[in-house]
Amino acid sequence: MIAAYCSDCKPVEIRDLSQASLRDDVMWIDLVEPSHDEEMFVERVLGIEVPTRDDLKDIEPSARLYVENDAVFMTASLVWKVETDAPTLTDVAFILAGKRMVTIRYAQPKSFSLFIAALHRVPQQWRSGAALLAKLFETVIDRTAEILELSVARIDILSTHVFGDRARKVRKPSNYLEEKLRDIAGHHRLVSKIRDSLASLSRLMTFFYNVPAVQQDRDTKELCRTVSRDIQSLNEHASFIAGNITFLLDASLGLINIEQNSIIKIFSIASVVFLPPTLVASIYGMNFEFMPELHFAHGYPYSIGLMVLSAIIPFFFFRWKGWL
């Protein structure tokens, strides 16, 4: 699919892919899972070589950030599928060709829909290729900050579930903490993807900041500097969140070990409590001919009482020691 937006931020429908030019007021061409014909159309009207899907997957910085035929080519990894259990990264190409910007993507990051929805509020002086691209990067960073805030809120709820219910002595299923470990792993995956995305955006903004079109526009240059600072602060915040997730993981594993140790302690104490009665029963269960107690009239209740007493004494001894 191909979408175009003109300088008044209104969409322009492109039906004829055989035409050799575009309207002069078209500022943004957005390619979403483009077909070969759509790629050829953009290459023809802009005089550039559009990177393919395989080109976007190249992780070499030299292949992601370069200038060719006076056109600036940049590729960044954006977080996608945040609302699902399997967030992932999608590679998006940003091209600055003269006064126009081109984006190539094979996913639907929410930052793009947010940018398109707010496109009509962009001031007139920002409606050039470089300025719009800087605004788009600002929207991407704002969306990333929103994802981090959402992640922090979810981690706080998860922390309450792990620690808060224990304080209220709420009985939980035996696999409760194991399920929370899966949730922690999901949050760790999301934050890791965000950090990878911020790393790619940081390299991109350093490269984009030195583009002549940016250096010649004071407002765009200042916005790029602000976005770079935001990326740095988000990186630090993401590192802090990752540290909290690591603490929550260690704490959950520790609580699991405590529960397992408590179960083992109960069985150990039960074994020790029932050991003396077993010893008494074993003694009087011997088949020796000469055992004086065998002829006692009250030998049976005597042995039963002795076994009960031998079980009660260790029990209260453990209670006195605070082991129970």
C-alpha positions in Angstrom: 0.0 0.0 0.0 1.2 3.5 -0.8 -0.1 6.7 0.8 1.0 10.3 0.2 0.4 13.4 2.2 0.7 16.9 0.8 1.9 20.1 2.4 -1.6 20.9 3.8 -1.4 17.5 5.6 -4.2 16.0 3.5 -3.8 12.5 2.0 -3.3 12.2 -1.7 -4.6 9.1 -3.4 -2.3 7.6 -6.0 -4.1 5.4 -8.5 -1.9 5.5 -11.5 1.5 3.9 -10.8 2.7 4.5 -14.3 3.0 8.2 -13.9 6.5 9.7 -13.9 6.0 12.5 -11.4 4.1 13.6 -8.3 2.4 16.8 -7.2 4.9 19.4 -6.1 3.2 19.7 -2.7 3.5 16.1 -1.7 5.8 16.0 1.4 5.5 12.4 2.6 5.2 9.1 0.9 4.4 6.2 3.2 5.0 2.7 1.9 3.3 0.0 3.9 4.3 -3.5 2.7 4.9 -2.2 -0.7 4.5 -4.3 -3.8 7.2 -4.3 -6.5 5.2 -1.9 -8.7 4.9 0.5 -5.8 8.6 0.4 -5.2 9.3 1.0 -8.8 6.9 3.9 -8.8 8.7 5.6 -5.9 12.1 4.9 -7.5 10.9 6.5 -10.8 9.4 9.7 -9.4 12.1 10.4 -6.8 15.1 9.0 -8.7 16.3 6.9 -5.7 16.8 3.2 -5.1 14.2 2.0 -2.5 15.6 -0.5 0.0 14.0 -3.9 0.0 12.7 -5.9 2.9 16.0 -7.9 3.1 17.9 -4.6 3.0 16.1 -3.4 6.1 17.2 -6.5 8.0 20.9 -5.7 7.6 22.2 -4.9 11.0 25.4 -3.3 9.8 25.4 0.5 10.8 27.0 1.4 7.5 24.1 -0.3 5.7 21.5 1.4 7.8 22.7 4.9 7.7 24.1 6.3 4.4 23.8 9.0 1.8 23.3 8.1 -1.9 22.5 10.5 -4.8 21.9 13.3 -2.3 19.2 11.2 -0.6 19.6 10.3 3.1 18.7 6.7 4.0 18.2 5.7 7.6 16.8 2.5 9.2 15.6 2.1 12.7 14.1 -0.8 14.7 10.7 0.2 16.3 8.8 -1.8 19.0 5.7 -3.5 17.7 2.9 -5.6 19.1 3.3 -4.1 22.6 -0.2 -5.1 23.6 0.4 -8.8 22.9 2.4 -11.4 24.8 5.1 -11.4 22.1 6.4 -7.8 21.5 8.9 -7.6 18.7 11.0 -5.2 16.7 10.2 -4.1 13.1 12.7 -2.4 10.8 11.5 0.9 9.3 13.3 2.8 6.6 13.3 6.6 6.6 14.4 8.4 3.5 14.9 12.1 3.0 14.9 12.8 -0.8 15.1 16.5 -1.4 12.1 18.2 0.2 10.2 14.9 0.6 10.4 12.2 3.1 9.7 8.5 2.4 9.0 5.8 5.0 9.0 2.1 4.2 7.6 -0.3 6.8 6.3 -3.9 6.9 4.3 -3.5 10.2 1.9 -1.1 11.8 3.7 0.6 14.7 1.2 2.8 16.7 3.5 5.8 16.5 2.7 6.1 12.8 -1.0 6.1 13.3 -0.6 8.7 16.1 1.6 10.9 13.8 -0.9 10.6 10.9 -3.8 11.5 13.3 -1.9 14.6 14.5 -0.5 15.6 11.1 -3.1 18.4 10.7 -1.8 20.1 13.8 1.7 20.4 12.6 2.5 24.2 12.1 3.1 25.4 8.5 6.8 26.0 9.1 7.3 22.4 9.9 5.8 21.0 6.7 9.0 20.2 4.9 10.6 16.8 4.5 13.4 17.2 7.1 11.1 19.0 9.6 8.3 16.3 9.2 10.9 13.6 9.6 12.1 15.2 12.9 8.5 15.5 14.0 7.9 11.8 13.2 11.0 10.8 15.3 9.6 12.9 18.1 6.3 11.0 17.9 8.2 7.7 17.9 10.1 8.7 21.1 6.9 9.9 22.7 5.3 6.5 22.0 8.3 4.7 23.3 8.1 6.8 26.5 4.4 5.8 26.8 5.3 2.1 26.4 7.8 2.4 29.2 5.2 4.1 31.5 2.8 1.3 30.7 5.5 -1.2 31.5 6.3 0.4 34.8 2.6 0.4 35.8 2.3 -3.3 34.9 5.5 -4.1 36.8 4.1 -2.3 39.9 1.0 -4.4 39.8 3.0 -7.6 39.4 5.2 -6.6 42.3 2.0 -6.1 44.4 0.8 -9.6 43.4 4.1 -11.1 44.4 4.7 -9.3 47.7 1.4 -7.7 48.7 -0.8 -10.9 48.9 1.9 -12.6 51.0 1.5 -9.8 53.6 -2.2 -10.4 53.8 -1.7 -14.2 54.1 -3.8 -14.9 51.1 -3.8 -18.5 50.1 -2.5 -18.9 46.5 -2.3 -21.8 44.1 0.8 -23.9 44.3 2.0 -22.7 40.9 1.2 -19.0 41.5 4.8 -17.8 41.6 5.7 -19.9 38.6 3.1 -18.1 36.6 4.5 -14.8 37.9 7.9 -15.8 36.6 6.3 -16.0 33.1 4.9 -12.5 33.5 8.3 -11.2 34.6 9.9 -12.9 31.5 7.4 -11.1 29.3 8.2 -7.7 30.9 11.9 -8.4 30.5 11.4 -9.2 26.8 9.5 -5.9 26.3 12.1 -3.8 28.0 14.9 -5.5 26.1 13.2 -4.7 22.8 12.7 -1.1 23.9 16.4 -0.8 24.7 17.3 -2.3 21.4 15.0 0.2 19.7 16.4 3.1 21.6 19.9 2.1 20.6 19.1 2.1 16.9 17.2 5.4 17.3 20.2 7.0 19.1 22.5 6.1 16.2 20.0 7.3 13.7 19.5 10.7 15.4 23.3 11.2 15.6 23.4 10.6 11.9 20.3 12.7 11.1 21.5 15.6 13.2 24.5 16.1 10.8 22.4 16.1 7.6 22.7 19.5 5.9 19.0 19.9 5.6 18.8 19.7 9.4 21.8 21.9 10.1 20.3 24.7 7.8 17.0 24.8 9.8 17.4 26.0 13.3 14.1 24.8 14.6 14.6 21.3 13.1 18.1 21.2 14.5 16.9 22.1 18.0 14.1 19.5 17.8 16.6 16.8 16.8 18.8 17.8 19.8 15.8 17.6 22.1 14.8 14.1 20.7 18.4 12.9 21.2 18.3 14.1 24.9 14.9 12.3 25.3 16.4 9.1 23.9 19.3 9.3 26.4 16.9 9.8 29.3 14.7 7.0 28.1 17.7 4.7 27.9 18.5 5.5 31.5 14.9 4.9 32.5 14.8 1.6 30.7 18.0 0.5 32.4 16.4 1.4 35.8 13.3 -0.6 34.9 15.5 -3.5 33.8 17.1 -3.4 37.2 13.7 -3.6 38.9 12.7 -6.5 36.8 15.9 -8.3 37.7 15.2 -7.6 41.4 11.6 -8.9 41.0 12.9 -12.0 39.3 15.5 -12.7 42.0 12.9 -12.0 44.7 10.4 -14.4 43.1 13.0 -17.1 42.9 13.9 -16.5 46.5 10.2 -16.8 47.6 9.9 -20.1 45.7 13.0 -21.4 47.5 11.5 -20.2 50.8 8.3 -22.1 50.1 10.1 -25.2 49.1 12.3 -25.0 52.2 9.2 -24.6 54.4 7.7 -27.8 52.9 10.9 -29.7 53.4 11.1 -28.3 57.0 7.6 -29.6 57.8 8.5 -33.1 56.5 11.8 -33.1 58.4 10.1 -32.1 61.7 7.4 -34.6 61.1 10.0 -37.3 60.6 11.8 -36.3 63.8 8.5 -36.2 65.8 7.5 -39.6 64.8 11.0 -41.1 65.2 10.8 -41.7 69.0 7.3 -43.4 68.8 8.7 -45.6 66.0 11.6 -46.5 68.2 9.3 -47.5 71.1 7.1 -49.5 68.8 10.2 -51.2 67.3 11.5 -52.2 70.8 8.3 -53.7 71.9 7.8 -55.3 68.6 10.8 -57.6 69.1 10.2 -61.3 69.5 12.6 -62.0 72.3 11.4 -64.6 74.8 12.5 -62.8 77.9 10.9 -59.3 77.9 9.5 -58.4 81.3 7.1 -55.8 79.9 5.3 -58.5 77.8 3.7 -59.8 81.0 2.5 -56.5 82.4 -1.3 -56.3 82.7 -1.2 -52.7 81.5 1.6 -53.1 79.0 -0.4 -52.2 75.9 -1.7 -48.8 77.2 1.7 -48.2 78.8 3.4 -48.6 75.4 0.8 -46.4 73.7 1.2 -43.7 76.3 5.0 -43.9 76.0 4.8 -43.4 72.2 2.5 -40.4 72.5 4.7 -38.9 75.1 7.8 -39.4 73.0 6.0 -37.6 70.1 4.7 -34.7 72.3 8.1 -33.9 73.9 10.0 -33.2 70.6 6.9 -31.2 69.2 6.9 -28.8 72.2 10.7 -28.6 72.1 10.6 -27.4 68.5 7.9 -24.9 69.4 10.1 -23.6 72.2 13.0 -23.2 69.8 10.8 -21.4 67.3 11.3 -23.9 64.6 7.5 -24.4 64.2 
